[in-house]
Amino acid sequence: MSSFPRNSIIKWLVAVIFAGCFFLRTLPSQTSSRNDFHFAIIGDRTGDAQPQIFGRVWREVDLMHPDFVLNVGDTIQGGGDAAAEKQWAELRPLWKRYSHYPLYFTAGNHDIFSKASEELYVKETGRQPFYSFDYQDAHFTILDNSRVRDMSEEQLAFLEKDLKANRNKNPKIVVFHKDYWIGLLRGGNNDFPLHKIVRDNGVKHVISGHGHNFVRIVRDGVAYMEVGSSGGGMKGKFLRGAGFKEGCFYHHVWARVQGGEVKFTVKELDGQFGKGRMFAAEDWDEKGPHFDISDPSIDGKPQT
Ligand SMILES: [Fe+2]
């Protein structure tokens, strides 16, 4: 009986081990995450800021004791470099009052509109226009599309590099201000550059602002969510007949992260400025709410 040459067996084994290692490196991260934390998301404060709303939102957020707060941009009204300086200065007492929370800013078109406003933004917020950070095993990438319609090549390259460098983090959440994905996804485009990058790199959530209404669309396992107004004006939308079903209500969003899962709860303001409705973000899709908007708790009412 002829024996198989020993050198061939060794070469074959080395090739199998090498191929196995390469295959494992190309797999999305399957590491289990030990996350257990909460964060709050605050929507647009401007343009056309409504007095008191932003303060009410912050008070509610503070009473829920998040581990950190994230915003989606348009913090100041802007409108010129001199005006911006004064507007940021007016907000300093508010940041001081809630300085016990790390606050992660996102750059909106009202915040950054010139070189000087960009420098002012960095000085006042302590954040770069784009950056990323970890919280426990979760990874957040904050992009800057404040001065473009969609997303620049530079930002897409940063995102892809950042996601690949943090492949073992879970969940991965991407945040930027302008909600340009709404028109693309509603139009049936599931292949635009940002979507391909997030889909192929294990991102579960993309969060934006800008439109002053709540929107949520899921594509290829990626949940896109626009956090609407936390003070930004909606008068024009109301005059055109838009309301809760169209996502036009003052709110903030509470995020519960356990392991690799994130549950978002949307909280409408109470009283004079809203009806205090609360609902799970997943009960809202591109057709709007899946519940009786007069009382979202009707379906989940306890029997006793
Ligand atoms: Fe905006």
Boltz pocket constraint, residues with backbone or C-beta under 6 A from the ligand:
constraints:
  - pocket:
      binder: B
      contacts: [[A, 46], [A, 74], [A, 108], [A, 109], [A, 110], [A, 177], [A, 209], [A, 210], [A, 211]]
      max_distance: 6.0
